[in-house]
Amino acid sequence: MNILGIDIGSRNTKIVLYDTQKHKIAFSAYKATDISATQTVNNLLEDMYQRLGPVSIDRSCVTGYGRKLYRDADLEKSEISCHARACSYLFPEARTVIDIGGQDSKIISLNADGSVKDFVMNDKCAAGTGRFLEMTAMRLMYDLDSLSRLASESDQTVPLSSTCVVFAESEIIGLLAGGHKVENIARAVNMSIAKRIYAQMAPLQCETPIVFTGGVAQGTDLAFCISNILATKLLIPDDPEITGALGAALIAL
C-alpha cells in the first residue's frame, strides 16, 4: 500500500508518499503554498508521478494550517497529532516536540508510547515563528539560508529586548544604524526566538529527549541557540520540513 500524507502550511505545502511494504518514504517534496491549496497539492503530485510513474494512492491524510481547504483526502488531522506521530516514529525515545512553523509554534509533550500528553500553541503572535526570521532576513537583506550561517559567525552578544515582531523590526533598524554587525544581530534574533520558546514551554512538564522539527529547524544556529538555552541536545529529523506530512501518512495507515 501507498499512503499519502499532505501538510498544507502557511508558507510551504509538503507531501510524503509512504510505502507500507518497504516501511519507508517512497517520495517527498514541498513547495511554496499558492493561493489555491488544492492546486499546490496537485502540482506536487504531478512532480511525484513524473518521478515515480503511475503509482497508486490507497489512502491519504491532510494536516496543516490549510487542511480544511483541501477536500480530496480521506482523513483530516491536526498538526499536533501528525508531528507527534512522526517524531515518535523517527525518535521512539522522544518526550517533547518543538515545532516552529511559518506562522505558529507548538510545544508537544509526549507519553512513553508516543501519544500526545499535552501541548501549548502560539498562533496569535509572530514572535517565535518563521515569520520573525523572514522579517529579519528582509531587513538584513539576506536570504533565510544565509541567515543561519551569518548568525553562527557572531562574535558579540547584542541584546534584543522586544518580544513583538513589529517593535523588534524597529529595534533591528536601530541596531544597524548603530553600526552593529549583521552577524551579531542575526544571532540576537535567534536567541530571542529561543527565549520565547523556553517561556512557551513553561506551562508543560517537558522531558528530554526533545525533537526540534518544522521548516525552521533547518536553521542550524537557531537549533544551537535553543539547545543552549534548554541545556540539552536536540534531536532533528533529516528533513524537518516534511515531518508533518510524514505524520499524516503514518496516521492514515
C-alpha positions in Angstrom: 0.0 0.0 0.0 1.0 3.6 -0.6 -0.2 6.2 1.9 -0.1 9.9 1.0 0.5 12.5 3.7 -0.2 16.1 3.0 0.8 19.1 5.1 -0.6 22.5 3.9 1.4 25.1 5.8 1.1 28.9 5.7 4.4 29.1 3.9 5.0 25.7 2.3 3.0 22.7 1.3 4.6 19.3 1.8 3.7 15.7 0.7 5.1 12.3 1.7 4.3 9.0 0.0 4.9 6.2 2.4 5.4 2.6 1.2 3.9 0.3 3.8 5.5 -2.8 2.3 9.0 -1.4 2.5 8.3 0.7 5.6 9.9 3.8 4.2 9.3 7.1 2.4 8.9 6.5 -1.3 8.7 10.1 -2.2 8.7 13.5 -0.5 8.6 17.1 -1.8 7.5 20.6 -0.9 6.9 23.9 -2.5 5.6 27.4 -1.6 1.8 27.3 -0.8 0.0 29.1 -3.6 -3.4 30.9 -3.4 -5.1 27.6 -4.2 -4.1 24.9 -1.7 -5.6 22.2 -4.0 -3.6 23.4 -7.0 -0.4 23.4 -4.9 -1.0 19.8 -3.8 -1.8 18.8 -7.4 1.4 20.3 -8.6 3.3 18.3 -6.1 1.5 15.1 -7.1 2.4 15.8 -10.7 6.0 16.1 -9.7 5.7 12.7 -7.9 4.1 11.0 -10.9 6.9 12.3 -13.1 9.4 10.9 -10.8 7.8 7.6 -9.9 5.5 6.9 -12.7 1.8 5.8 -12.3 1.8 4.8 -8.6 -1.5 4.1 -6.7 -2.5 6.0 -3.6 -4.5 3.8 -1.3 -5.2 6.3 1.5 -4.5 9.9 2.2 -4.5 12.3 5.1 -4.2 16.1 5.2 -2.9 18.3 8.0 -1.6 21.8 8.5 -2.8 25.4 8.5 -4.8 25.0 5.3 -6.0 21.4 5.8 -9.7 22.5 5.6 -9.1 24.0 2.1 -8.2 20.6 0.6 -11.2 18.2 0.3 -9.7 15.3 -1.6 -8.1 13.5 1.3 -9.6 10.5 3.2 -8.7 11.9 6.6 -8.0 15.3 8.2 -5.9 15.6 11.3 -4.4 18.3 13.4 -0.7 19.3 13.2 -0.3 18.4 16.8 -1.3 14.7 16.2 0.8 14.5 13.0 4.0 16.0 14.4 3.7 13.8 17.5 3.2 10.7 15.4 6.1 11.4 13.0 8.6 12.4 15.8 7.8 9.3 17.9 8.3 7.2 14.7 11.6 8.8 13.9 12.7 9.0 17.6 10.9 6.5 19.8 12.6 7.9 22.8 11.3 11.4 22.3 9.3 13.0 25.1 8.9 16.6 23.8 8.5 18.1 20.4 9.3 21.7 19.4 7.6 22.6 16.1 8.3 26.0 14.7 6.4 26.9 11.5 5.9 29.9 9.4 3.0 31.4 11.5 2.9 29.5 14.7 5.0 27.5 17.2 3.9 24.4 19.1 5.3 22.5 22.1 4.1 19.0 22.4 4.6 16.8 25.4 4.6 13.0 24.6 3.8 9.9 26.7 6.1 7.0 26.6 4.1 5.4 23.9 4.4 8.5 21.7 0.8 9.7 22.2 0.1 13.4 23.0 0.2 14.1 26.7 -0.3 17.9 26.5 0.6 20.8 24.2 0.8 24.6 24.0 0.5 26.6 20.8 1.3 30.2 19.9 -0.7 31.2 16.8 -1.5 34.8 17.9 1.9 36.4 17.7 4.6 36.1 15.1 7.4 36.2 17.7 9.0 32.8 18.0 7.9 31.8 14.4 9.4 31.6 11.0 7.8 35.0 10.2 10.2 36.6 12.6 13.1 35.1 10.7 11.6 36.2 7.4 11.3 39.8 8.6 14.9 39.7 9.9 16.3 38.3 6.6 14.4 41.1 4.7 15.8 43.8 7.0 19.3 42.5 6.9 19.0 42.0 3.1 19.9 38.3 3.2 18.0 35.1 2.3 16.9 32.7 5.0 19.5 30.1 4.2 22.3 32.7 4.7 20.8 34.0 8.0 21.8 30.9 9.9 25.3 31.0 8.6 25.6 34.6 9.5 24.4 34.1 13.0 26.9 31.3 13.5 29.7 33.8 12.9 28.6 36.1 15.7 31.4 37.3 18.0 29.4 39.6 20.3 26.2 39.4 22.3 23.7 42.0 21.2 20.6 42.3 23.4 17.2 42.3 21.6 14.6 43.3 24.1 11.5 43.4 22.0 9.2 40.3 22.2 6.9 41.7 19.4 8.0 41.4 15.8 6.7 44.9 15.0 8.8 46.5 17.7 11.7 44.1 17.1 11.9 45.3 13.5 12.3 48.9 14.7 15.0 47.7 17.1 16.9 45.9 14.4 16.8 49.0 12.2 18.3 50.9 15.2 21.0 48.3 15.8 22.0 48.5 12.1 22.1 52.3 12.3 24.3 52.0 15.4 26.9 50.0 13.5 26.3 46.6 14.9 27.4 43.7 12.7 24.7 41.8 10.9 26.1 38.5 12.2 25.5 39.7 15.8 22.0 40.9 15.0 21.1 37.6 13.4 22.3 35.7 16.5 20.3 38.1 18.7 17.2 37.3 16.8 17.8 33.5 17.1 18.4 33.9 20.8 15.2 36.0 21.1 13.2 33.1 19.5 15.0 30.6 21.7 14.0 32.5 24.8 10.4 32.8 23.5 10.3 29.0 23.0 11.7 28.5 26.5 9.0 30.7 28.0 6.3 28.9 25.9 7.4 25.5 27.4 7.0 26.7 31.0 3.3 25.5 31.4 4.3 22.0 30.4 6.4 19.5 32.3 8.7 18.9 29.4 11.0 16.0 29.5 14.0 15.1 27.4 14.8 13.9 24.7 13.5 16.9 22.7 12.8 16.8 19.0 13.1 20.1 17.0 11.1 20.0 13.8 9.3 22.1 11.2 11.0 24.0 8.4 12.7 26.4 10.8 14.6 23.5 12.3 16.8 23.6 9.1 18.5 26.7 10.6 21.4 25.2 12.5 22.2 28.3 14.5 18.6 28.6 15.8 18.9 24.9 16.9 22.2 25.8 18.6 20.5 28.7 20.5 17.5 26.6 21.6 19.8 23.7 22.6 21.9 26.2 24.6 19.1 27.8 26.5 17.5 24.4 27.3 20.9 22.9 28.2 20.2 19.8 26.2 21.0 18.3 22.8 18.1 18.5 20.3 17.1 15.6 18.0 16.4 16.9 14.5 14.9 14.8 11.6 17.0 14.6 8.4 14.3 16.6 6.6 12.4 18.5 9.3 10.3 20.3 6.7 8.3 17.1 5.9 7.7 15.9 9.4 4.0 16.9 9.5 3.3 15.2 6.1 5.1 12.1 7.3 3.0 12.0 10.4 -0.2 12.4 8.4 0.8 9.4 6.2 1.6 7.3 9.3 -1.8 8.2 10.9 -3.6 7.1 7.8 -2.0 3.6 7.9 
